[in-house]
């Protein structure tokens, strides 16, 4: 294969436009909000700050969307210092969109019954796809993701595996907050979220950014 043919086979990456970024962030936020709503209805927890927000609703009260926004505030400082102003702005937008979409979903979707296994797999997959969509548009969707992206850039570690390790501590705390039979489904939800990132978030595989 000639050099010219190789260049045609692997075109130069093209940046997303503003409209594409907005649509990508809204899509990701809605998917994550739906995932959190499914898991909240079944009483399980999940990965990342969404999981911490769910835990707080079970132990303290208030809403998932309210906790999600509040808990993420300190991590915006890390986003700025580690990733720059552009990443910070998109991360604030992403967290805000997730909180808004979660609030809208909470009042728009009434789930009377859901099996925790479906909530874990379906909700975890939806949330993972939402996180992936926002990562594609250079936004962190919460403290755990922001920390994982920082460590990935600094040390080259896979963001999916990093998230899985960090989320183990959330599940450990969940043991004290939810019925024991729901803990295994919570672990399944973390695996569903992290599985999406492990399988599909691989820098260098896609040319767009």
N, C-alpha and C positions, 0 to 999 in steps of 0.2 A: 504494500500500500504506500503510495507516494505521500509526501508531506502535505501536498495540496488536498488530497483525498481525506487525510486525517483531520485537517482543519475543517472540512465540510461535515465530517462525521461527528465532530465534537465542536459545535459552535460556541462562540464566546457567550458567557452568561449575560443575561439581560435583567436589569433591575425591575422590580415591581413598580408600577405607577401608583400615584396617590389613591386613585379609585380602587385599584386592586388591593392595596393595603387595607383600606377601610372595609371593603367587602370581606377580605380574609379574616380580619379581626372580629367583625360582627358574626361571621359564620362560626368561627372558633368559640366565641363567647356563648353563642346560643347552644352549640353542641355540649359545651361544658355545663351550662346551666341545666339542660335537660338531664344530663348524667347525674348531677348533684340532686336534682329533684327526685329522680327514681330511687337513688340511694337513701335519701332522707325519708321517703315514704316507707322503706323497708326497715329502717332503723340501723343500717350499717354505716361504717365509715369508709374512707378511701384514702388515696394518696394525696400528698401535697397540702397546701393551705386549705384546699377544699375539705380535706379530711379533718383538719384541725377545726375548721368552722363548723362542721357537722358535730364534732365532739363537744364544742362549746354550747351548741344548741341543746344537746342532750343533758349536759351537766348544769348549765346556767340558765338556759332559755334564750330568748331573742330569736332573730332570723338568721338563716345561713348567709343571705346576701349582706346583712349588716356586719356579721362577724368576718366574712371574707374580706370586705373592704378595710375594716379596722385592723385586722391582724397583718395585713400586707403593708401598712404604712411604713414600718421601720425598714423594710427591705428595699424601699425606693432609694434610700441612701446608698446601699450596696450597688444597686443598678447604675446609679450615676457614677460612682467612683470606679466601678469595675468595667462598665460597658459603654459609658459615654452618654451624652445628652439625648441623642436620637433614641437609644434603647430605653432610656428613662421615660421619655415622652410616650413611646409606644406601650411600655409596660403599664404606666398609669392609665392609658386609654384602655388597655386590655383588661386590667383589674376592674376598672369602672364599668366596662361593658358587661363583664361577667356578673358583677353585682346587680346591674340594672336588669339583665336578662334573667337572672335568678329570681329577682323580685317579680318580674312580669310573669315568669313561668309559675311561680308559687301561687299567684292569684288567678291564673288562667287555667291551670291543670289540676283537677281534683282526682287523686288516685285513691280509691277506696280500699284496694287490696293489690299487693304485688309480692311475688315470691322473692325472697332475698337472693336466690341464685340468679334469677333473671336480672334483678337490680344490680348485682355484682358484675355480671358479664356484659349486659346491655348498657348499664349506666357507666361502668368502667371503660368500655370501648368508646362510648360517645364522648366521655370526658377526655380520654386519651387522644381521640381524633381532634377534639377542640384545642387541646394543648398543642398538638402537632401543627395545626393550621396556624396558630399564633406564632409558633417558633419559626415557621416558614416565612413569616413576615417580620422577623426580627423583634419579637416582643416576648417578654417573660410574663407568665400568668401566675404570679404568686411567688412567695419567698423561697420555697423549696426549688422551684424551677429556676429562679434567678441565681440561687446559689449553685445549682447543678451546672448551669451554663457557664458561670464564672470559672468553676473548677475544670470544666471541659476545655475552655479556652486556655487556661493556665497550664494544665497538665495533660490535656489530650484524652481525658477519661470520657467514656461513653455516657451521655446524659441520661439515657434510659437506666443503665445499671446504677448510676449515682442516685437517681431518684428512688430506685427500689431500695437501696441501702438506707437512705435518709428516711424513707417512709416506714421502715421497720420500727422505728421509735414511736411513730404515731399509733401503730397497731398495738405496741406494748402498752401504751397509755389507754387505748380503747378497751383493753381487757377489764379495766376498772370502771368503765362507764357504760358498757352495753352487755346484754346477756351473753353468756359464754357460747351459746349455739350460733350467735351472729358473728363471732370473731372470725371463724373460718371463712364466712362469706365476705368479710371485710378484707381478709388476705387475698381472696380471689379477685376482688375489685382492684386491689393494688396491682396484682399480676396483670389484669386486663389493661389498666392504664399504662403500666410500664412496658407491657408487651408491644403496644403500638409504637412507643418511642424507640424501643430497642430494635424493632423490625424496620421502621421507616425513617427515623431521624438519623441519617448517616451523612455528615458533611462531605461534599464532593460528589455524591451520587447524582444530585440534581443541579442543573446549570443555572436556573433562575435564582434570584435572591431579592 
